[in-house]
Structure formats: structure tokens, C-alpha cells
Amino acid sequence: MPEPDKRELIALFEYARPRVIQSMELRHCPHSGFFNAVDEQCIFCHQGMECIWMNRNDSLVALEEKSVEELKQQLLIAVDFVDANLTPHHLSRRKCDCDNCTWLRKVEETLARF
């Protein structure tokens, strides 16, 4: 199996980051989207997973320092998020050329090579 190119994996985050941020409702967040593991509001917040993901993968995080395995795992979480937010007419994703479906196919193809 070829050694994965981290840059290729990291580039895939450029689509996922804004998708997650745009979906979040931060108006009433006391931490402005920075997850606080000891705050009950964060622990029980309905956006907890999105918040945790963003705190681990936003543009302030040096993705280059993460292992390939961690990058792949975080991309799979992003895939689940994007996939879960698709509307029902995306059931035949292979025929859909929207940005979401195109990105999902690209991630799938990239991860399959490694």
C-alpha cells in the first residue's frame, strides 16, 4: 500500500470545515463554539459533536502534525456529518453532481487508495 500524502488528506478538510461551521447555531453559545469539556452546557449541547470536531480540525489546528490515521478518522466523521445532512433526493449520490456529493465521492476515492 502506498504511503498516504498528508497534503491530499488535509486538502479535503477545506470543504468540511465551512460545512460544519455553517450548520452550527452559535448565537447562544457561552464559549463561541470552543468546546469546554467541563461545562455542563457543552456536555449536553445538541451540537457537541460538531463543536468537538471543529475544535480538533479548524483552521487554527496544525493538521500537518496529526498522524495519517487520525486525519482519516476525522475525515470519516466529516463524511458522516455531510452525509447525514443530505436531503432525500441525494439517495442516488453517484448520479448527483452537487458539491456535497462530489466531495463525498472524492473522500471515498482518496481513502480507498490508502
SULCOR-V296400 format. One line per field, one symbol per residue. ss: DSSP state (h for helix, s for strand, l for the rest). psi: psi as a letter, one per 40 degrees, with the letter a starting at -180 (. if undefined). burial: I if it has 24 or more other C-alpha atoms within 12 Angstrom, else O. A space follows every 50 residues. Layout:
ss=???
psi=???
burial=???
This chain:
ss=lllllhhhhhhhhhhhhhhhhhhllllllllllllllllhhhhllllhhh hhhhhhhlllllhhhllhhhhhhhhhhhhhhhhhlllhhhllhhhlllhh hhhhhhhhhhhhhl
psi=hihihdddddddddddddddddeihedeheefehhheehddddeieeddd dddddeeaeehgddeiidddddddddddddddddeiideedgddeheidd dddddddddddde.
burial=OOOOOIOIIIOIIOIIIOIIIOOIOOOOOOOOIIIOOOOOOIOOIOIIII IIIIIIIIOOOOIOOOOOOOIIOIIIIIIOIIIOOOOOOOOOOOOOOOOI IOIIIIIOOIIOOO
